Amino acid sequence: MPAARESLLEAAGAALLARPWPSVRMVDVAATAGVSRQTLYNEFGGKAGLGRALVRREADWYLEGVDRVLRSPAGAAERLASVAEWTVRAARARPLVRALLTGCWDGNLPVPPGQGVRPGVPAPGPGELARAVRDRASVALTPGEGAQRCELAVRLALSYVIAPGEEPGLGELMRLLRLLSEPNRTAGGR
């Protein structure tokens, strides 16, 4: 039942934005999705299974956004800065994405650290997601454009997520990436 599964994940995601995961009730998720509670249990096995599926869906959603940005017709530098900008916006908008990217989990989220998104499969951590972005960039960008620069862009973006301030704009991110990627800049050579 793919439609029911997606409806249940949408309802669970909306519930998580409204209240902490421990307060999310399966009967409410099922009712919001327009299915029976038994359908929810058949699909996910229970609240823990629903939480694991929600975490996996959020990781996939974030990476799909990265892919979308990397496919844009802009130049490599603009695409890298756009990946950084996407990372900041996605992490600020969605608590599970923020937790996946930073490794900072709390009791208000479904899958605490150490539990997997599937039994025996841990949730992807910040390093794994940064590497996944780097690997996607190595496919999307021509050789020499810098998959490693893309990983740097994500790590730069995470600094804005971890230590919030003003949301960086595309221009600011591009400026910072250029500074970080230029070889051997010295204070006297500026």
N, C-alpha and C positions, 0 to 999 in steps of 0.2 A: 504494500500500500504506500507507494511513494508520495501520493498527495497527502495522505494522513500524516505521514512522517514529517513532511515539510511543514504542514500546518501546526503540528505539535512543537516542532523546533522554533517556529515563528512565535507561537504563544509563550513558550518557555523563555525565549529571548526577551520578549516584551515584559514578562513577569519579572525577570531578573533586573531589568532597568528600573522597575517600579519598587522593588523591595529586595532584601537580602535573600540569597538562595535558601537558607533554612526556613524562611517564612513562605516560600513558594509551595503551594499545595497542588498535588497532582490532579485532584478533582477540578480545581480552577483552570489548570492548564488544558485539561481535556475539554472542559466546557467552552473555553475561549477558542479552541481549535475546532469545535463542533463535532467532536467524536466522543465515544464512551471512554470511561476510565479504563475499561478492560482493553480497548484498542491501544491506549497508551502503554499499558503493562505488556501487552502482546508485542508491541513494537520495540520497547526499550528495556523491558524486564523490571523497571522500577525507576525511582528517582535518580539513583546513582548512574544507571545506564543512560537516562535522559541527559544528565549533567555531562557525562563523557561525550555523548554525541554533540551536545551544544558546544563544548570546548573544541572538538574537531571541526565543527562547522565554522566557528569563528576563525580558527587558524586558516582554513581553506578560503574563507571570505577575504582575509587580509592578503593572502598570497595571490588570489585572483585580481585584487586591486593592484598589486605590484605588477603582475603580468600586463594588465590593461595600460598602466603608465609606461611600461617598457616598450609596448607596441606602438606608442604614439609616434607621429612622424617628426617630432622635434629632434634636435641634435642630442648627442650623447650627454653633454653637460646638463642640458635642460631636463632630460629624462632622469638623470641621477638625482638632481635637485627635486624633481617631482616625486621620486620614490621617497626621498626624505620627508617631503611635505605630506605625502599620503600617510606615511608611518606616524607622524605626529598627530594628524587629524584623526586617523583610525583609532589610535591608542587613547586619545582624549575622549572620543565619542563612545567607545565600547569597552567596558571594564574587563571583559575576558581577553580582548586583544591586548590591552595594557598589561594584564597579568602574564600572558604568554610572552610578550616582548621583554618584560622586565624581570620576570621570575618572582614578582611580589604578589603573592596570593594571600588572601585573608579568608576568614570564616564566612564572608558574604558571597563567596563565589562557589560554584559547584565542585570542581575537582581540586582538592588541596594538593600541595606539592607531595610528590611521592606516589600518588595514585596515577593510574594510566588513563588514557582516553579509551582504551580497550583493555580488558584484563591482560596483564603481562606486557602492555605497550605503554611506556610513559608518555605523558603529554610533551609535545615539543617544547624545548626550553629556548631562552633568548638566543643562545649561540647557534642552535639548530635553525631557528628562523632566519637569523642573519646569514648563515651559510646557504640556506635555501634561496634567499634573495640574491646572494652573490652568484649562485649557480644559474638562476634564471637570467641574470644579467649577462653571464658569459655566453648564453645562447642568443639573447636578444641584441646584444651590442657586437659590433664587428671587433675582430681581434685588435688589441691595443687600446680599445676604448675603456677598458678597465673594469672587469668584474670585481676586482679588489676595491676599486674606487666606489663601486655600488655598496659593497659591504661597509666601507667607511661612511658613506652617506647614511646608511641605516643606523650605524652606531652614533653618528653625530645627531641624528634625529632622536635617538633614544635619550640623549642627554637632555633634550628639551622635554621629553616625557617624564623623566625621573626628577629633574629640577625645573619645574614649570616656571615659565616667565611669559613674556609676550610670545604669541604664536609666530614662529618665523615665517616670513613670506618666501616665495620662490627666489626672488632676487637675493635676499640675505643668505639663503642656503647655498645658492650658486657661488656667491662671493666667498663664503667660508670653505666650500669644497675646493675652489680654485687655490685658496691660500694653503690648504692642507695638502694638495696634490702637486704643487709646484716644487720641484727638487731644489734642495739646498738654498732656500731663501735666507738671507741674513739681514739683520737689522740695518747694516750699512748699505746693502744693495737695493733698498727700497726706493 
